Amino acid sequence: MRDRIKKLRKALDLTQSDFAARIGSTQNNIANYETGRRSPSAAALNNICKEFSVNEEWLRTGNGEMFKAAPSCALDMLADTYHLEHSEYILIEKFVNMKPESRRVIMDYIREVAAAVGNEMAPSDPHAPASPGSIDIEAEVAYYRSQLEEQKKAADGSSASAGHSSSGTKMA
């Protein structure tokens, strides 16, 4: 590995001090890595790979190319940043390459499916309030009114059966 670190530093045309500063280390550590007196820690290797876009496999074993292939487009950068799997990459790529009208059709379809699923999951009580995001205020008011009226009737019925008279006000 010592030869690869030196080869990398020379390819970047950096002094040991400049190389060290870029990875948050010291010139003495870089000199020790290059002479084989010390092996870089996992954190140091990670910093080298991140800072200089180095292929970690190459740095550790010498296999492959010295540098990672540069992202060729914004999607490649997103895939690298968010660690997208190949199928996720393809899905996003196909979607963004569609005509805007086609993307709108797909988004409308997704919204329609989400609304249908939301309706399936709605409470079985037809007077129950709608789920969040699709609030029908009139339906909610009617539902709560019916609940309050039922509570009032139950309270009136229990008062009458207990032999008490009730002089409650009528709910509108």
QUIPE-V110033 format. One record per residue. N is the residue number from 1. RES is the residue in one letter. NEAR is the number of other C-alpha atoms within 10 Angstrom. D_LAST is the distance of its C-alpha to the last C-alpha in Angstrom with 2 decimals. Layout:
((N | RES | NEAR | D_LAST) (N | RES | NEAR | D_LAST))
This chain:
((1 | M | 17 | 83.67) (2 | R | 20 | 85.69) (3 | D | 14 | 87.32) (4 | R | 17 | 84.00) (5 | I | 21 | 82.49) (6 | K | 19 | 85.58) (7 | K | 14 | 85.55) (8 | L | 19 | 81.90) (9 | R | 19 | 82.57) (10 | K | 13 | 85.59) (11 | A | 10 | 83.68) (12 | L | 11 | 81.09) (13 | D | 11 | 83.99) (14 | L | 14 | 82.72) (15 | T | 14 | 84.70) (16 | Q | 20 | 83.95) (17 | S | 15 | 82.34) (18 | D | 15 | 80.12) (19 | F | 23 | 79.15) (20 | A | 20 | 78.35) (21 | A | 12 | 76.26) (22 | R | 15 | 74.14) (23 | I | 18 | 73.31) (24 | G | 11 | 72.99) (25 | S | 16 | 76.32) (26 | T | 15 | 79.78) (27 | Q | 15 | 83.00) (28 | N | 12 | 84.69) (29 | N | 18 | 82.19) (30 | I | 23 | 82.76) (31 | A | 18 | 86.52) (32 | N | 14 | 86.22) (33 | Y | 19 | 84.14) (34 | E | 21 | 86.71) (35 | T | 15 | 89.67) (36 | G | 13 | 88.08) (37 | R | 11 | 88.26) (38 | R | 13 | 84.49) (39 | S | 16 | 81.88) (40 | P | 19 | 78.61) (41 | S | 9 | 75.55) (42 | A | 9 | 72.69) (43 | A | 10 | 70.76) (44 | A | 16 | 73.72) (45 | L | 18 | 73.97) (46 | N | 14 | 70.28) (47 | N | 17 | 70.65) (48 | I | 23 | 73.67) (49 | C | 20 | 71.91) (50 | K | 14 | 68.78) (51 | E | 12 | 70.63) (52 | F | 17 | 73.20) (53 | S | 14 | 71.41) (54 | V | 20 | 74.06) (55 | N | 19 | 74.00) (56 | E | 20 | 73.75) (57 | E | 15 | 75.77) (58 | W | 17 | 78.59) (59 | L | 22 | 78.50) (60 | R | 13 | 78.69) (61 | T | 10 | 81.04) (62 | G | 14 | 82.47) (63 | N | 11 | 80.92) (64 | G | 12 | 79.16) (65 | E | 13 | 78.86) (66 | M | 20 | 78.92) (67 | F | 16 | 75.75) (68 | K | 16 | 72.45) (69 | A | 10 | 71.99) (70 | A | 9 | 70.11) (71 | P | 12 | 66.70) (72 | S | 8 | 67.23) (73 | C | 8 | 63.73) (74 | A | 9 | 60.33) (75 | L | 16 | 59.28) (76 | D | 15 | 62.27) (77 | M | 13 | 61.28) (78 | L | 13 | 57.70) (79 | A | 16 | 59.13) (80 | D | 12 | 61.38) (81 | T | 9 | 58.72) (82 | Y | 9 | 56.11) (83 | H | 11 | 58.68) (84 | L | 15 | 57.52) (85 | E | 10 | 58.95) (86 | H | 9 | 60.87) (87 | S | 9 | 58.15) (88 | E | 12 | 55.53) (89 | Y | 16 | 57.98) (90 | I | 13 | 58.54) (91 | L | 10 | 54.82) (92 | I | 13 | 54.23) (93 | E | 13 | 57.46) (94 | K | 10 | 56.63) (95 | F | 14 | 53.12) (96 | V | 12 | 54.33) (97 | N | 10 | 57.19) (98 | M | 11 | 54.96) (99 | K | 9 | 54.28) (100 | P | 11 | 51.03) (101 | E | 9 | 49.61) (102 | S | 12 | 50.35) (103 | R | 14 | 48.74) (104 | R | 12 | 45.55) (105 | V | 11 | 45.59) (106 | I | 13 | 45.95) (107 | M | 12 | 43.19) (108 | D | 12 | 40.84) (109 | Y | 12 | 41.86) (110 | I | 12 | 41.20) (111 | R | 12 | 37.70) (112 | E | 12 | 37.07) (113 | V | 12 | 38.37) (114 | A | 12 | 36.32) (115 | A | 13 | 33.10) (116 | A | 12 | 34.10) (117 | V | 11 | 34.92) (118 | G | 14 | 31.62) (119 | N | 13 | 29.80) (120 | E | 10 | 31.97) (121 | M | 10 | 30.99) (122 | A | 14 | 27.20) (123 | P | 12 | 25.38) (124 | S | 8 | 25.56) (125 | D | 8 | 21.79) (126 | P | 10 | 20.72) (127 | H | 16 | 17.23) (128 | A | 17 | 18.96) (129 | P | 20 | 19.16) (130 | A | 17 | 22.23) (131 | S | 13 | 25.38) (132 | P | 8 | 26.25) (133 | G | 6 | 27.82) (134 | S | 11 | 25.75) (135 | I | 11 | 22.20) (136 | D | 12 | 19.62) (137 | I | 11 | 16.73) (138 | E | 9 | 14.34) (139 | A | 15 | 15.51) (140 | E | 15 | 15.15) (141 | V | 14 | 11.51) (142 | A | 14 | 10.91) (143 | Y | 17 | 13.32) (144 | Y | 14 | 11.97) (145 | R | 15 | 8.42) (146 | S | 14 | 10.58) (147 | Q | 14 | 12.79) (148 | L | 13 | 10.49) (149 | E | 15 | 9.33) (150 | E | 12 | 13.10) (151 | Q | 12 | 14.10) (152 | K | 16 | 12.11) (153 | K | 12 | 13.74) (154 | A | 12 | 16.96) (155 | A | 14 | 16.90) (156 | D | 17 | 16.25) (157 | G | 14 | 18.99) (158 | S | 12 | 21.38) (159 | S | 13 | 20.97) (160 | A | 12 | 21.66) (161 | S | 10 | 24.58) (162 | A | 9 | 25.97) (163 | G | 9 | 26.13) (164 | H | 11 | 23.63) (165 | S | 10 | 20.98) (166 | S | 11 | 17.52) (167 | S | 7 | 15.64) (168 | G | 9 | 12.44) (169 | T | 7 | 9.32) (170 | K | 7 | 6.43) (171 | M | 8 | 3.78) (172 | A | 5 | 0.00))
